[in-house]
Amino acid sequence: MNVTGPQEARLSRETWDEPDMRRALADRDISAVYRLLRRVGMSQRHIAALTGQSQSEVSEILRGRQVMAYDVLVRVADGLGIPRGYMGLAYDPPIESETSRVKPPDEAEAKAKEEAVKRRNLLAHGTAMVFGTTVLGADRGQGPPSTALTPIPSQIGVTDVKQVEATTRAMRTLDYQYGGGTCRDAVVAQLSWSQRLVDASGTDEVKQRLFRALGDLENLAGWTSFDVGLVDSARRHYSTAMEFASQASDPSLMSNIMYRVGRLYIHNGEANEALKWFQLGQIAAQNAGSERAVAMLCVNEARAYAMLNEPDQALKLLDRAHSEMTRVDPDDEPSWASFFNGTELSSMTGLTYCELAAFDGRRYAPKAIPFKIESIAGFGDRMARSRAMGMKELATCYLRQGDVTRGVQTGHQALKAISAIQSPRALQTFRTLQEEAARWATRAHNADARELCHLLSRAQQSLSV
């Protein structure tokens, strides 16, 4: 396979006729395509320049991220000079000028089917992790190693694992305070090195602790990927995290991973899908004998039921969450669970009532507000993202209660707070506040609500820029 021409030029036709390349193109396996290009000396930067992607996106694809979006596949094909027919893409260049804005009629259906398959596979994988055992495979979708890798020790001890744990704690702190956008790339880079420690020799005790540490690091990679909008990447990291947690025989970590997968679906308003994961995580939490994990799963189940307008179930689970929390051992705080304390419980309780207030504002908004005020006061600078989201939820509750003045005032404070945090996910949740402000702007012709709605709309538009 030959690469011809200057670095800025596209590849020759012969490049794409190589048997391995033709197979990768036919499968639309862009990760394999990029790996083959790397083998012949094309840099990540060069690939990025030709395809209009960032270098971090190319790196993510090399590590196994799937490319499904039709427009992205077209951009890759056109940028690299790949004949579209090799990838089964519609519209040859002569037709493209007339139909470039028209998507294949079955694209939406195909995407829906792909999404359903991804969900089923991940759920089946999670179920196997709770009720069975899966051995870690050699290929975790990381792609070929760089030509200049930092050496790893041939034998590891507790100190080596402690370094992985300390790095994870430090980056989790950055995520809490500044958002996943500040540390996600660093987390993924740390994974590429830390996972290679599995190949080093060590005692069974050290290896088990290493699996736990790697599971926690993958869990953080999943969360920060979700926080910046890389959902497929998040699911892939969570899948591997569950495997490591299973190898470590740590149901507490397993329950936390499943809680975070559930949060992924809650974010999209898919409460039923989230409940599957919260309930599966509840089994792992009970196997761990961790009251903290049980309380965390209960209050998140309560929120999901509230979103479904099932107050009886929601309130029953809230009671159980508070009961479990009274029995928590203060020393039972693994790094992945320590965030869930009394302040977080108050915040989630208020959020559950806030979700119920969407159906009955007069009844439930007054119950939500004291919990939200208490939790906002409890979140310090180290939990800046949670505090900003708490302000948004408090503003939403004020509006649902009918207190427009305080709702608008708190909404402005929340928008200012979230603007300092790199979390597209968190900003997306402000759409709920925008909808409430829009109701008052329309229904009551409230100028202040209209202004807040306008500012929130501009903030949401920035997500797609």
N, C-alpha and C positions, 0 to 999 in steps of 0.2 A: 504494500500500500504506500503510495507516494503522496507527499504534500508538495505542491508546486507553487511557484510564484512568490511574491513578497508576503510578509506577515499579514498585510491588510487584505490580500486577495482571498477569494473563496476557493474551495477545494476543487480539484479536477474531477471529471465524471468517473474516471477509473477508481477513485477513492470509494465511491458508493457501490461499485460493482464487485468489490471483494465479497466472498461468500459470507464471512462472519458479519460484515456490515449489512449486507442485504437481509440477513435473518433478523438482525436488530431493528432495521428500518421497517420490515414487514410486521414485526411485533409492536412497533411504535415504542420500543424500549430505549428512550432517550438516554437513560443512565448508561446503558451498554454502548450506545453510539458515542457518548462523550468519553467513555473509558478507552474505546478504540482510537479515538482522536488523540487522547493523551499518550497512548503508546507510540504514536508516530511523531511525537514531539510538539503537538499543539498545546499551548499553555491555556490554563483556565481563563486568563485575561483575554487571550485572543478569541476563544469561544464566546466569551461574554460580549466582546465588541461586535462580533458578527451577528449574534442572535438578539442583541438588544437587551440582554439580561445583566443583572449585577453579578460580580464575581462570587458573591456569597450564594446567589441562587444556583450558579453553575456548580459550586462546591456541594451544595445540598443535593442536587441531582446526581452528582457523582457518587454520593453516599447512599443513593437508592431512592430518593424522592421521585415518585411517579409524576409524569406529565400527562394529564388527561385533557386539559382544556384545548378545544379545537383551534382557537386563535393563537395559542402559544405554539402548538405543533406547526401551524402554518408559518409562524414567524421563524421558528427554528429551521424549517425546510427552506424557506426563501433566503434566510440569512446565510446559511451554509452552502446554498446552491444544490440542495438535494432535489432530484426529480420528484414531484409530488406523488406521482403514481407509485413510487417505491414505498411510500408510507400509507397508501390507500386514501390519500386526501382528495377531496372533491375539488373540482374547478382547476383546469389547466390555466397557465398564465394568459392565453388569448381570451378566455372567458372571464377571467377574474375581474377585469376592469368594470364589467357590467354587473357582477354579482358578488363583489368582495364583501358587501355588507349583509349578504344573505347567508344564514347558517343552514347546514343540512337540516331538513325537516324533522329528522328523528334525533337530533343532538340532545335535546332536553330529555327525551325518554332514555337515551343511552346513558346520560349522566346520572339520571335517577336510578337506573339499574346498577350502575357502578357504585353509587353511594350505598345502595341497599346491600350489595355484596360486601363492601368494606365494613359496614356495621355488623352484619351477620358474622363475618370472619373474626372481627375483634371481640364480639360478645362470646362466640364459641371458644376463642382463645382464653378469655378471662374466666369462663366457666371451668375450662380444663385446669387452669392455674389453681382454682379453689378446690376442685374435687379430684384432681389428678396431678400428674407430674409431667412436665415437658423438659427435655434435655436441651440445653443451649446448643444451637447449631454453630458451625464454624463460620458460616456466612451470615452476617447480620446486616447486610445491605450497606456496608460502609465503603465499598468500592476499593480499588487498588491503593496501597499505601503510597505516600509521597516518597520521592527519591531521597529526601533528607529528613528522616524521622529521628526524634529525640530518643536516644537509647533507653531501654528499660532494664532494670536489674534482672539477673538470671534467677535470683531467689529473693522472695519478698518476706517481710516480717510485719509485725503490728504497726511499726512506724510508717511504713509505706502506705498502709491502708488509712492510717490516721491523717496523712497528708491529703488523700482523696476526700475524706470526710470534712476536713477543715476547709478545703477549697469549695466544696458544695455548700457548706454553711455560709461562707463569705458571699458567694454569688446569690444565694437565696436571700440574704440580707439586702443586697442591691435590688433584687427583684421586688421585694416588699416595699422598698422606699421609693425607687425610681421607675419601676416597671420592667417588663421582660425585654424591652428594646435595648436596655443598657447593658445586658449581660448574656443574652441568648447565644450570640456567636461564640462568646468565651466558654459557655457551658458546653456547646457542641464540640469546640476545639479540645476542651479538657477530656471529653468522652473519647475522642480519637486516640488519646494517649493512654488514659486510664484503662480502657477495655483491653489493651494489649498486656496488662498485668496478669490477665487470666492465664496467659501462656507461660508465666514464670512459675517456678516451683515454690512450694510453701506448705506449711502444716495444714491439716484439715481445718483447724480452728481459724487460722489466718485466711484461708480460702473462703470459708463461710462468711467471715466478716467482710471480705472483699466483695463477695456477691451482694451482700446487703448494701455496701457503700455504692457499688455500681448501679444497683436498683434505685437507690435514692437519687443518684446523679441523673440517670435516665428519666426518672420521675420529674425532676426539675427541668430537664431538657424538654419534656413533653409540655409542662406547664408554661414555660417561657415561649415555646413555639405557639401554643394556643393564645398566649397573651398578645402576640404580634400578628395573629391571623393565619398562621401556617397550620391548618387543621390536619391535613394528611400527615405532615411531619410529626405533629403532636401524637396522633394515633400510633404511628410507627414507634416512637420513643416509649409510649405507654405500654405497647405490646412487649417490647424488649424488657422494660422495667418489671413487668409481671413475671417474666421468665427468671430474671435475677432474684426477685423476691421469693419465687418458688425454690430456686436452688439454695437460697439462704434459709429456707424454712421459716420465713418471717411473715406470719399472717397480719401483723400490725401494719407493716409496710404495704402489704398487698391491699389492705382495706383503704389505705390512703391513696394508692394509685387509682383504685376503682372509684373512690370519691371524686377524684380529679377528672376522670373520664366522664362521670355523670355531670360535672360542672360544664364540660364542653357542650353537652346537649341542652342543659338548662339555659345556657347562653343563647341558644337558637330558639328558645321557647318550646322545646320538645320535652315536656315534663314526663310523659310516659316512657320515652326512651331513657331519660335520666333515672327514673325510678328503677329500671332494671339493674342499673349499675350501683345505685345506692343500696338496693336490697341485696345484691350479690356481695358488695363490700361489707354489708352488715354481718353476713355469715363469717367473713374473714375476721372482722372485728371481734365477734363473739368467740371465735376460735382462739384469738389472741388473748382473750380475757382482759381487754383494755376498755375500761369505762369511758375514757376520753374518746377513743375511736367510735365506740357505740353512740355516745352523745353527739359527736360530729355527724355521723351518718343519719341519726334520727332527726336532727334539726334540718338537715338538707332534704330528707324525705318529706318533712313537714312543709317546707317551701314548695316542693314539687306538687304536693296535694293541694296547697293553697292556689297554685297557678291553675289547677284543674277545677277550682271552686268546690272543693270538698273540705269544708271547714271542720267537720267532726274528726276526720282522719288527721288533718293538720294539727288541730289542738291536742289531740291525744298524743301525737308524736312529740309535740313541744313539751308536754308534761314529762314524758319519759326522758327527753334530752336533759331537762333541768334536774331530774331525779338522778340520772347517771352521773351528771357533772358533780353532784355533791359528794360522790364516792371516789372521785379521781385521786389517785396517788400523785402528789405534787412532784415526786421524783421520777414519775413515769413520763418522761418527756423526750422521746427520740426527736431528732432534729426536724423530721418531716411532720411531726404532730404538735410541736410546741406552740405553733401559731394559734391553735384552738384552745383559748382560755375563756375566762368569764366575759371578757370584752367581746370576743368573737361570738360567743353564745348570745349575748345581748343583741349584737348587731343582727345575727341571723334570725333571732326571735322577732325583732322589729321588722325585718324584711319579710318574714312570713305574714305578719299582720298587714304589711303594706301590700303584699300580693292579694290578700283577701279583700283589702280596701278597694281594689279595682272593681270588685263586684258589689261591695256594700261599704262605701266610703264613710258614711256617718257612724257606722257601727265599729269598724276596725281601724280606721286611721287614728282616732284618739288613743287606741291601745298601742299602736306602733310608735308613735312619736316619742314617748318617754324612753323606750328602749333605744331608739336611734340617737337621741340626745346623749344618753349615758355612754353609748359605745363610741360616738364621735369624740367625746371628752377623753375616753380611755385610749384611743389610738394616738400614739405619739408620732414624732417625726419619722421613726423607723417603719411605721405602717402608713405612710402617706397615701398610698393608693387606696387602701381600705378606708381611710378617713375621707378622702375625696368622694368615693363611691357612697359612703354613708351620708354625706351631705346631700348628694343627689337623691338618695332614697328619702331623706327627711323632707327635702323640698317637694318631692312627689307626694308624700303623705299630707303635707300642708295643703297642697292644691286639691287633693282628693277629699280633704276635710272641708274645703271651702275657704280656707285662709289664704287668699291670693297674695296679700301683701307680704306675709312671711314666706310664702312659697317662692315668690319671685326673688326676694332678697336672698334666701338661702340658695336658690338656683344659681344666682350670679356668683356666690362664694364657691359653690361646687365647681362651676365651670372654670373659675380662676385656678382652683386647686388642681384639677385634672390636667390643665394645660402644661403643668410643670412635670408631668409624668409621661414616660414613653410606653403607653399601653393602649394600642388601638382597641383591644377588647373592652377595656374599661370605658373608653370614650363611646363605644357603640352602645353601651347600656344607657347612655344619656338620652337615647331616643324615647324611652318611656317618659322622662321628664318633658321632653319636647312635645309629645302628644298631649300631655296634661296641660301644658302652657297654651298649646294651640286651641284646646277646648275653651279655655277662658278667654282667649283673644277673640274667638269667633262668637261664643255664646254671650259673653258679657261685654264685648267690645272693649276689653281692658287693654290699654296702651302699653302698660308695663309688661303684661304677659306676652303681648305681641312682640315687644323688643327682645324679651328673653327667648322666645320661640325663634326669632330671626338669628340671634347669636348662636343658639344651639344648632340650627340648620347649617350655618356656615361651618361650625366645628365638625359636623357630620360629613359635610362635603369634602373637608380636608382629608378624610380617610381614603377617598377614591382618587386623590390627586397623585 
